């Protein structure tokens, strides 16, 4: 951003819309701190309710600073003249946004109180407010309350595709996916081209076990990409009906790293059908994919930046997001038999060179030695992960809150333990280790450069205990025992219930029963102690 634009923002010369657009641009370019400073500068100096509204929106939806956003929304409401009928709509919007912010910050009672005020003041907008309130409850992790709001409304008011979608979503998150499907079917019938409704329906079909229908509908989503600046997105999208033989196809990373790790298993099957495969992945996965699939042309995503390089004159027939691969491979049911597409798709399907595994073996031994508490016999080696990667937008932050735990909560539940603990947490949350003074947690992540190194470290462990992150998929794909601590509204791939998954024969799922992870963490801690007591230091099974 140039100096003039900064100065204009500081002088409040940007319109509310421009302020939001500029800050969105900054966040998209990894300059979120600059966007936050700009929003705070405008919000702190402005006496215009519309600019304060925009600043608060940025702080809440982009920066997830709900405390600051709430203060700015309240300031905006205070500045609005109470006797100006032209500002009634703006006041209602600010109040709704304030309630959303309070809900996201866990202040549910206060948020509901404001929502009720809005309903009383705007009875003609009851249905749209109910749609909004129920979605806000869902994003904050309260599906039971969302379902109650919708059902109460439906007794006296009209339904809508969004309300039916939200009720279906609430039931799916309550792990009642089969019961959710009729509501999604009604919503789709009323609004067949609504992307969010179709996507929710696909996810619920998958979670309910109706795999063939779910994968077909799932493959119709718009790819979730951090940028559209890849020319392979302009290629025709591969479908189940397309001929593979003789076609050059770019399969590319979409959504999270875990999605690629889970579904890349079908790449050898595509090759066996006669296709020429190009695999486009981020730097974290590049070496792991090269090692695991030496006969495939593995490329970095940035190699496909627009415009197309003049050096690459080859003809490409299709592009395909990697999570579409089960649909392309015609998976019809989630059983170990149905998921398999030849030996190369069976676990373990990711591989690490011996020399890298050996290097981390030596590092593990050295790490244990440095703890000063080397036992007479080899103890179990257990890797731990307590958090997903830090998210940026408000919706993803809310989802991450539902799946992540704190380091203190996890380590307190697990220790003391007659085992050697290894950190597998990466990113900002790794810093949580710094203040820990209890049982040593060996941290080798400074020696880890990418997922291949992480895989080598995991190969030297007896098991992994993790929340639902990419490390779960990595351990599962390597065939290493992994205990996953699942959020209570489990991801579709783990189904509504059960301790096992055909996707990974070595996984054991521990499911939370509510927003609090406390009980399930205690369950994992006790199970670990029981397992260690029975174990003779041989690698664990699940």
Secondary structure, 3 states (H helix, E strand, C coil): CCHHHHHHHHCCCCCHHHHHHHHHHHHHCCCHHHHHHHHHHHHHHCCCHHHHHHHHHHHHHHCCCHHHHHHHHHHHHHHCCCCCHHHHHHHHHHHHHHHHHHHHCCCHHHHHHHHHHHHHHCHHHHHHHHHHHHHHHHHHCCHHHHHHHHHHHHHHCCCCHHHHHHHHHHHHHCCCHHHHHHHHHHHHHHCCCCHHHHHHHHHHHHHCCCHHHHHHHHCCCCCCCCCCCEHHHHCCECCCCCCCCCCEEEEECCCCHHHHHHHHHHHHHHHHCCCEEEEEECHHHHHHHHHHCCCCEEEEHHHHECCCCCCCCCCCCEEEEHHHHHHHCCCCCCCHHHHCCCHHHCCCCCCCCHHHHHHHHHHHHHHHHHCCCCCCCCCCEEEEECCCCCCCCHHHHHHHHHHCCCHHHHHHHHCCCCCEEEECCCCHHHHHHHHCCCCCEEECHHHCCCHHHHHHHHHCCCEEEEECCHHHHHHHHHCCCEEEEECCCCCHHHCCCCCCECCECCEEEEECCCCCCHHHHHHHHHHHHHHHHHCCCCCCCC
